[in-house]
Structures are given as structure tokens and as C-alpha cells.
Amino acid sequence: MAICKGSGLYKAFGKKGDFIDALKSGARWFDLWKTKVCQTVLVATMHAECSVVRILCIEGGPNCDEEYKSIPDLKKAVKDDMKKQNGREVEVVCEWMTMELFERNFGSQAKDDIPAQVAADAQVEADEAAAAKYTDIAGAALNGDLPAVRGHLRRDRGSLDRLDSSDRSALHWAAVNDHPAVVAFLVAKGAAVDVLGGLGRTPLHLAAWSGHVACAQLLLAAKASVDSKNNLGQTPLDLAREEDETEMVSLLMGKA
């Protein structure tokens, strides 16, 4: 992760040995993560006037799902700390990108020890190795294995919306198993958010039925239909009510 202001890039953490080990410390990992990012923002803004804080997150790490879910709390913490310490109101924007895209866009600023092409090649190799563990993209998505999903999609672009033997696409599997990092990646790659799977269910149907709010929010942001009906005539809202998923019900009612 890095905090970017104009042409300046300020690292919060992410290099091996810098802060990654602290994320293995159990339940407190998010507090450590949030604290470090907030500290970096405050230090950076002491040297430059800004009204927008842009947080760049590199996808593919083992904590991506939890980071996705925690972004609203992180943004609030940054805003609160900025107001308390600097008396300044800021807009906080969080962006996710692959290491390859990060290196391409910011390589000259990042001053990393590894040249951009080497890093990109290493990621491709890692994705291919991860993909080899699964027979198809659906299995990778089911397990929330983002590198493997990338690897399969790189091998076969047509796999993006393909239904497997269970009549589910990769997006269906990611949504029903609460893997928002994979959902976000697939949506960014152009996955059909209203693709119909078994029993006429869309990925939003499955996210609503399972109560996975972060995944539902990503699908809604990508314009997934809240009015789509499955073979039994049920909308995602109907399924959320049936399962007594109160937070999901509130979210979907606000979009109806």
C-alpha cells in the first residue's frame, strides 16, 4: 500500500520485512494496518497541502479480503485523524490495482529494489503456479485464490463468465463464499454481474442469500440488478429476508 499525493508517493507498508510480519500477529492485524496507514498520511500531509488522499492498495496478498471489508473503517480513521491532528478536512479515495499496473504507472516514483519488468514477470509466474492448483477458474474463485484466478483468466479469457458443472461462474463462487477481492477483480475485468446460474440465480442472489455484504456492495456498485428474479420468482432482497440477513436487507432496500 502507498499513499500518493500528486507526484509524490509515500510508502505505508508492503515490502517484505517492512510490515508484513506484523499482519501475522492475529486479531490485532487490522489495528496495526490502520495505524500505520494513518501515520503515513499524517506525515505526508505535514509537507504538502492536499484535499484528497489517494490510497493505493496492491491486490493479491493473503489479507486482501479482510482489507476490502475494512476499507470503510480505514477511510473514517484517516479522516478523523486528519481532522484531529491537522484540523483539515480531506476526501479519502482507495484504489486497488495489480503490482504490474502499479509498477507501470508509478515505477519511476516507487524506487523499488526490483525493476518493473522483473516484478511483473514474477507475478505472472506466481499466478501460473497458483492456477495449477485448480482445474478451472471456478475452483480458484471458490477458494478466494486471487493469483490463481488471474492465472486462469490469463490462460483463457473466455473463462470469465463460463458456467461450471454446478452452473456457476467464477463471480457466483466468489460472491457466495465471501471473497470480495476476487469479486472486485472479476468485475474490473468485465465479468457479467447479472449472469444467470443454476436456478436462475445471479451472483447478487447468492451474496444476498449468504449475507455477504462486502460482495453485494461491489456487485451493486457494478450495476448488478436488484430486480432480477430467480426461477422461483425471488429477488435478492427476497432471499435476504428469507435468511433473516438484516444488514443485507437494509442494503438492498436502499437500492430498490
C-alpha positions in Angstrom: 0.0 0.0 0.0 1.1 3.5 -0.7 -0.3 7.0 -0.2 0.0 9.2 -3.2 -0.2 12.9 -3.4 0.3 14.5 -6.8 3.7 13.2 -8.0 4.8 12.1 -4.5 4.5 8.5 -3.3 4.7 7.7 0.4 5.0 4.1 1.4 2.9 2.8 4.3 3.9 -0.8 4.1 4.1 -3.8 1.8 7.7 -4.7 1.2 8.8 -8.0 2.7 10.2 -7.5 6.1 8.7 -4.0 6.5 5.3 -4.5 7.9 4.0 -7.8 6.5 5.2 -9.8 9.5 3.0 -7.7 11.8 0.0 -8.9 9.9 0.5 -12.4 11.1 0.0 -11.3 14.7 -3.6 -12.4 14.9 -6.7 -10.4 15.8 -4.8 -7.1 16.1 -3.6 -7.1 12.5 -6.2 -4.6 11.3 -5.4 -2.1 14.1 -1.7 -2.3 13.2 -2.5 -1.9 9.5 -4.9 1.1 10.1 -2.4 2.8 12.5 0.5 2.6 10.0 -1.5 3.9 7.1 -2.9 6.8 9.2 0.5 7.7 10.4 1.9 7.8 6.9 -1.0 10.0 5.7 -0.4 12.5 8.6 3.4 12.7 8.0 2.9 13.2 4.2 0.3 16.0 4.7 2.6 17.8 7.0 4.8 18.5 4.0 2.1 19.2 1.3 -1.3 20.8 1.2 -3.9 18.4 -0.1 -7.6 18.0 -0.1 -7.7 14.4 -1.4 -5.8 11.4 0.0 -5.4 8.6 -2.5 -4.6 5.2 -1.0 -3.2 2.7 -3.5 -3.6 -1.0 -2.4 -1.8 -3.8 -4.2 -4.1 -6.7 -4.7 -3.1 -10.4 -4.4 -1.9 -10.6 -0.8 -3.2 -13.0 1.8 -5.1 -10.3 3.7 -6.9 -8.7 0.7 -10.4 -9.9 1.6 -10.2 -8.5 5.1 -8.7 -5.3 3.8 -11.6 -4.9 1.4 -14.1 -5.3 4.2 -12.2 -2.9 6.4 -11.8 0.0 3.9 -14.8 2.0 5.2 -13.2 1.9 8.8 -9.8 2.8 7.4 -11.2 5.8 5.5 -13.0 7.0 8.6 -9.9 6.6 10.7 -7.8 8.6 8.2 -10.4 11.4 8.0 -10.8 11.5 11.8 -7.0 11.6 12.4 -6.5 14.3 9.8 -9.2 16.4 11.4 -7.8 15.9 14.9 -4.1 16.3 14.2 -4.2 18.8 11.3 -7.6 20.4 11.6 -8.1 19.6 7.9 -11.0 18.0 6.1 -9.9 15.6 3.3 -11.6 13.2 0.9 -10.2 9.7 1.1 -10.1 7.5 -2.0 -9.0 3.9 -2.0 -7.8 2.3 -5.3 -6.9 -1.3 -5.9 -4.5 -2.4 -8.6 -2.2 -5.3 -9.6 1.5 -5.0 -8.9 2.1 -5.0 -12.7 -0.2 -1.9 -13.1 1.4 -0.2 -10.1 4.9 -0.6 -11.5 3.8 0.6 -14.9 2.1 3.7 -13.5 4.4 4.6 -10.6 7.6 2.6 -11.2 9.8 5.8 -11.6 8.5 7.1 -8.3 8.4 3.9 -6.2 12.2 3.5 -6.3 11.7 -0.3 -5.6 14.7 -2.5 -5.5 13.2 -4.7 -8.2 12.9 -3.4 -11.8 9.3 -3.2 -13.0 9.6 -6.0 -15.6 11.2 -8.4 -13.2 8.3 -7.7 -10.7 5.7 -8.2 -13.5 7.3 -11.4 -14.7 7.5 -12.7 -11.1 3.8 -12.0 -10.6 2.9 -13.9 -13.8 5.0 -16.8 -12.7 3.4 -16.8 -9.3 -0.1 -16.6 -10.8 0.6 -19.5 -13.1 1.9 -21.6 -10.2 -1.2 -20.8 -8.2 -3.5 -21.6 -11.1 -2.0 -25.0 -11.5 -3.7 -26.0 -8.2 -7.1 -25.8 -9.7 -8.7 -27.4 -12.7 -10.6 -24.2 -13.6 -11.2 -20.6 -12.6 -14.3 -21.6 -10.7 -12.3 -23.6 -8.2 -9.8 -20.8 -7.7 -12.7 -18.3 -7.2 -14.5 -20.6 -4.8 -11.3 -20.7 -2.6 -10.7 -16.9 -2.9 -7.3 -17.6 -4.5 -6.8 -14.3 -6.5 -3.5 -15.1 -8.0 -4.9 -18.4 -9.3 -8.0 -16.6 -10.7 -5.6 -14.2 -12.5 -3.6 -17.1 -13.8 -6.6 -18.9 -15.2 -8.0 -15.8 -16.8 -4.7 -15.0 -18.4 -4.7 -18.5 -19.9 -8.3 -18.4 -21.1 -10.1 -15.1 -21.3 -13.3 -17.0 -22.2 -13.4 -18.5 -18.7 -14.5 -15.1 -17.2 -18.3 -15.8 -17.5 -18.2 -19.6 -18.2 -20.5 -21.7 -16.0 -19.0 -24.8 -14.5 -20.7 -28.1 -13.8 -22.6 -26.6 -10.9 -24.0 -23.9 -13.2 -22.0 -21.2 -11.5 -19.5 -18.7 -12.9 -16.3 -17.6 -11.1 -18.3 -14.5 -9.9 -21.0 -16.7 -8.5 -18.4 -18.7 -6.5 -16.6 -15.6 -5.2 -19.8 -13.9 -4.1 -21.3 -16.9 -2.3 -18.1 -17.7 -0.5 -17.4 -14.0 0.6 -14.3 -13.3 -1.4 -14.6 -9.5 -2.2 -11.1 -9.2 -3.5 -11.9 -11.8 -6.2 -15.3 -10.2 -6.8 -13.7 -6.8 -7.4 -11.0 -8.2 -9.7 -13.6 -10.1 -11.8 -15.8 -7.1 -12.1 -12.9 -4.9 -13.1 -12.1 -7.4 -15.8 -15.6 -7.1 -17.2 -17.4 -10.1 -15.7 -21.2 -10.1 -16.4 -22.6 -9.1 -13.0 -26.1 -10.4 -13.9 -25.0 -13.7 -15.4 -27.6 -16.4 -14.7 -26.5 -19.6 -13.0 -28.3 -22.6 -11.6 -32.0 -21.9 -10.6 -31.8 -18.6 -12.4 -29.7 -17.0 -9.7 -27.3 -14.1 -10.3 -24.1 -13.5 -8.2 -26.1 -10.9 -6.2 -28.7 -13.6 -5.4 -26.0 -15.7 -3.8 -24.3 -12.8 -2.0 -27.7 -11.8 -0.6 -28.7 -15.3 0.4 -25.3 -15.8 2.1 -25.3 -12.4 3.8 -22.0 -11.3 2.3 -22.4 -7.5 2.4 -19.0 -6.5 1.1 -19.5 -8.7 -2.0 -23.0 -7.3 -2.5 -21.8 -3.8 -2.3 -19.2 -4.4 -5.0 -21.8 -6.0 -7.3 -24.2 -3.2 -6.7 -21.5 -0.6 -7.5 -21.1 -2.5 -10.8 -24.8 -2.0 -11.5 -26.0 -5.5 -10.7 -29.8 -5.7 -10.9 -31.7 -5.8 -7.6 -34.8 -6.7 -9.5 -33.5 -9.9 -11.1 -35.7 -12.9 -10.3 -34.6 -16.5 -10.0 -36.7 -19.4 -11.2 -38.9 -19.2 -8.2 -39.6 -15.5 -8.8 -37.4 -14.4 -5.9 -35.3 -11.2 -6.0 -32.0 -10.9 -4.0 -34.0 -8.9 -1.4 -36.5 -11.8 -1.1 -33.6 -14.2 -0.3 -32.0 -11.9 2.2 -35.3 -11.6 4.0 -35.8 -15.4 3.9 -32.5 -15.9 5.6 -33.0 -13.1 8.1 -29.9 -11.2 6.8 -30.9 -7.8 8.3 -27.8 -5.9 7.2 -28.3 -7.2 3.6 -32.0 -6.4 3.7 -31.2 -2.8 4.6 -28.6 -2.5 1.9 -30.9 -3.9 -0.8 -33.9 -1.9 0.3 -31.8 1.2 -0.2 -31.2 0.2 -3.8 -34.7 -1.0 -4.7 
